[in-house]
Amino acid sequence: MSQSHDSDSGYVPFDKQSFTPAQTADILGVCESTLFELLKTGALRSFKVGRARRITGAAIDSFRAEG
């Protein structure tokens, strides 16, 4: 018998996902220039994949908790 796991269903929890700056701005309800200011000041953590910047769901949750 096979057990069902979250990975089998394709579901990825919010805190394990990564988002573009535009997506993150939408999630937080701010404009992209405000988002980049948050990244610049370190209030919101991000990482780069090549030239692309990404923000994890965990970083968004952490920012919301601190704010």
N, CA and C atoms as a LAMMPS dump frame, in Angstrom:
ITEM: TIMESTEP
0
ITEM: NUMBER OF ATOMS
201
ITEM: BOX BOUNDS ff ff ff
-5.0000000000000000e+02 5.0000000000000000e+02
-5.0000000000000000e+02 5.0000000000000000e+02
-5.0000000000000000e+02 5.0000000000000000e+02
ITEM: ATOMS id mol type element x y z
1 1 1 N 0.825 -1.186 0
2 1 2 C 0 0 0
3 1 3 C 0.868 1.247 0
4 2 1 N 0.482 2.214 -0.763
5 2 2 C 1.243 3.459 -0.876
6 2 3 C 0.628 4.524 0.022
7 3 1 N 1.492 5.245 0.736
8 3 2 C 1.008 6.351 1.558
9 3 3 C 0.989 7.617 0.725
10 4 1 N 0.015 8.474 0.98
11 4 2 C -0.072 9.748 0.283
12 4 3 C 0.75 10.795 1.022
13 5 1 N 1.557 11.517 0.311
14 5 2 C 2.364 12.598 0.87
15 5 3 C 2.045 13.885 0.132
16 6 1 N 2.304 15.019 0.785
17 6 2 C 2.079 16.309 0.133
18 6 3 C 2.841 16.403 -1.182
19 7 1 N 4.072 15.848 -1.217
20 7 2 C 4.871 15.931 -2.433
21 7 3 C 4.224 15.147 -3.57
22 8 1 N 3.445 14.118 -3.236
23 8 2 C 2.766 13.343 -4.263
24 8 3 C 1.66 14.152 -4.939
25 9 1 N 1.043 15.051 -4.203
26 9 2 C -0.073 15.822 -4.747
27 9 3 C 0.372 17.072 -5.484
28 10 1 N 1.654 17.408 -5.401
29 10 2 C 2.148 18.619 -6.044
30 10 3 C 1.981 19.86 -5.201
31 11 1 N 1.398 19.723 -4.014
32 11 2 C 1.186 20.861 -3.123
33 11 3 C 2.507 21.291 -2.506
34 12 1 N 2.789 22.595 -2.569
35 12 2 C 3.979 23.157 -1.928
36 12 3 C 3.498 24.204 -0.936
37 13 1 N 3.818 24.046 0.355
38 13 2 C 3.384 25.028 1.351
39 13 3 C 3.9 26.43 1.018
40 14 1 N 3.128 27.446 1.423
41 14 2 C 3.477 28.833 1.134
42 14 3 C 4.903 29.166 1.546
43 15 1 N 5.321 28.736 2.744
44 15 2 C 6.642 29.114 3.236
45 15 3 C 7.781 28.45 2.464
46 16 1 N 7.487 27.435 1.662
47 16 2 C 8.513 26.763 0.855
48 16 3 C 8.545 27.266 -0.591
49 17 1 N 7.6 28.113 -0.968
50 17 2 C 7.551 28.648 -2.325
51 17 3 C 8.46 29.87 -2.44
52 18 1 N 8.82 30.218 -3.676
53 18 2 C 9.545 31.47 -3.905
54 18 3 C 8.771 32.293 -4.922
55 19 1 N 8.884 33.615 -4.779
56 19 2 C 8.084 34.533 -5.567
57 19 3 C 8.959 35.604 -6.207
58 20 1 N 8.519 36.12 -7.339
59 20 2 C 9.198 37.24 -7.979
60 20 3 C 8.909 38.507 -7.179
61 21 1 N 9.688 39.558 -7.405
62 21 2 C 9.369 40.825 -6.736
63 21 3 C 7.952 41.318 -7.052
64 22 1 N 7.502 41.173 -8.293
65 22 2 C 6.152 41.62 -8.653
66 22 3 C 5.094 40.825 -7.894
67 23 1 N 5.274 39.508 -7.801
68 23 2 C 4.334 38.682 -7.054
69 23 3 C 4.335 39.052 -5.576
70 24 1 N 5.523 39.278 -5.031
71 24 2 C 5.652 39.626 -3.618
72 24 3 C 4.988 40.965 -3.329
73 25 1 N 5.167 41.932 -4.214
74 25 2 C 4.516 43.229 -4.044
75 25 3 C 2.997 43.052 -4.005
76 26 1 N 2.456 42.208 -4.882
77 26 2 C 1.014 41.932 -4.883
78 26 3 C 0.584 41.273 -3.578
79 27 1 N 1.359 40.298 -3.114
80 27 2 C 1.021 39.588 -1.872
81 27 3 C 0.985 40.552 -0.694
82 28 1 N 1.971 41.463 -0.647
83 28 2 C 2.064 42.405 0.476
84 28 3 C 1.192 43.644 0.289
85 29 1 N 0.674 43.85 -0.906
86 29 2 C -0.175 45.015 -1.164
87 29 3 C 0.604 46.316 -1.229
88 30 1 N 1.838 46.239 -1.765
89 30 2 C 2.67 47.436 -1.925
90 30 3 C 3.098 47.547 -3.38
91 31 1 N 3.58 48.721 -3.77
92 31 2 C 4.097 48.873 -5.126
93 31 3 C 5.515 48.293 -5.187
94 32 1 N 5.984 48.026 -6.402
95 32 2 C 7.299 47.408 -6.554
96 32 3 C 8.423 48.293 -6.035
97 33 1 N 8.302 49.608 -6.159
98 33 2 C 9.367 50.483 -5.653
99 33 3 C 9.466 50.386 -4.132
100 34 1 N 8.328 50.255 -3.454
101 34 2 C 8.34 50.06 -2
102 34 3 C 8.968 48.715 -1.66
103 35 1 N 8.636 47.688 -2.445
104 35 2 C 9.214 46.371 -2.209
105 35 3 C 10.733 46.417 -2.336
106 36 1 N 11.252 47.069 -3.376
107 36 2 C 12.704 47.142 -3.552
108 36 3 C 13.365 47.934 -2.427
109 37 1 N 12.663 48.902 -1.881
110 37 2 C 13.191 49.629 -0.718
111 37 3 C 13.267 48.701 0.495
112 38 1 N 12.271 47.865 0.683
113 38 2 C 12.285 46.892 1.775
114 38 3 C 13.449 45.908 1.609
115 39 1 N 13.712 45.51 0.368
116 39 2 C 14.838 44.613 0.1
117 39 3 C 16.17 45.322 0.351
118 40 1 N 16.254 46.567 -0.096
119 40 2 C 17.495 47.346 0.054
120 40 3 C 17.849 47.572 1.527
121 41 1 N 16.848 47.827 2.352
122 41 2 C 17.1 48.096 3.77
123 41 3 C 17.266 46.812 4.59
124 42 1 N 16.971 45.669 3.972
125 42 2 C 17.09 44.404 4.691
126 42 3 C 15.859 44.033 5.493
127 43 1 N 14.795 44.817 5.372
128 43 2 C 13.566 44.51 6.102
129 43 3 C 12.911 43.232 5.565
130 44 1 N 13.191 42.921 4.302
131 44 2 C 12.668 41.722 3.659
132 44 3 C 13.838 41.009 2.998
133 45 1 N 14.017 39.726 3.303
134 45 2 C 15.139 38.956 2.764
135 45 3 C 14.809 38.398 1.383
136 46 1 N 15.835 38.279 0.557
137 46 2 C 15.663 37.702 -0.768
138 46 3 C 16.933 36.95 -1.153
139 47 1 N 16.868 36.27 -2.276
140 47 2 C 18.046 35.594 -2.823
141 47 3 C 18.005 35.719 -4.334
142 48 1 N 19.118 35.433 -4.961
143 48 2 C 19.197 35.535 -6.414
144 48 3 C 19.411 34.161 -7.031
145 49 1 N 18.771 33.964 -8.171
146 49 2 C 18.968 32.789 -9.01
147 49 3 C 19.43 33.355 -10.343
148 50 1 N 20.744 33.285 -10.571
149 50 2 C 21.285 33.978 -11.733
150 50 3 C 21.098 35.466 -11.534
151 51 1 N 20.428 36.111 -12.474
152 51 2 C 20.161 37.551 -12.348
153 51 3 C 18.793 37.837 -11.738
154 52 1 N 17.998 36.79 -11.542
155 52 2 C 16.629 36.954 -11.033
156 52 3 C 16.599 36.941 -9.506
157 53 1 N 15.86 37.868 -8.945
158 53 2 C 15.699 37.941 -7.488
159 53 3 C 14.411 37.225 -7.101
160 54 1 N 14.473 36.482 -6
161 54 2 C 13.313 35.756 -5.489
162 54 3 C 13.174 35.982 -3.991
163 55 1 N 11.938 35.916 -3.522
164 55 2 C 11.623 36.085 -2.105
165 55 3 C 10.83 34.841 -1.691
166 56 1 N 11.234 34.209 -0.604
167 56 2 C 10.529 33.003 -0.166
168 56 3 C 9.273 33.364 0.626
169 57 1 N 8.354 32.415 0.642
170 57 2 C 7.163 32.577 1.471
171 57 3 C 7.533 32.724 2.933
172 58 1 N 8.581 32.028 3.364
173 58 2 C 9.04 32.135 4.752
174 58 3 C 9.509 33.558 5.055
175 59 1 N 10.212 34.191 4.107
176 59 2 C 10.669 35.571 4.298
177 59 3 C 9.475 36.527 4.366
178 60 1 N 8.461 36.269 3.56
179 60 2 C 7.251 37.102 3.579
180 60 3 C 6.545 36.943 4.929
181 61 1 N 6.398 35.69 5.387
182 61 2 C 5.77 35.45 6.687
183 61 3 C 6.546 36.143 7.816
184 62 1 N 7.879 36.061 7.764
185 62 2 C 8.717 36.685 8.775
186 62 3 C 8.544 38.207 8.766
187 63 1 N 8.494 38.791 7.575
188 63 2 C 8.289 40.239 7.44
189 63 3 C 6.928 40.637 8.027
190 64 1 N 5.904 39.882 7.713
191 64 2 C 4.56 40.183 8.237
192 64 3 C 4.536 40.097 9.763
193 65 1 N 5.228 39.12 10.319
194 65 2 C 5.257 38.925 11.771
195 65 3 C 5.977 40.079 12.472
196 66 1 N 7.022 40.609 11.832
197 66 2 C 7.793 41.7 12.424
198 66 3 C 7.091 43.042 12.259
199 67 1 N 6.316 43.181 11.188
200 67 2 C 5.692 44.44 10.854
201 67 3 C 4.521 44.727 11.693
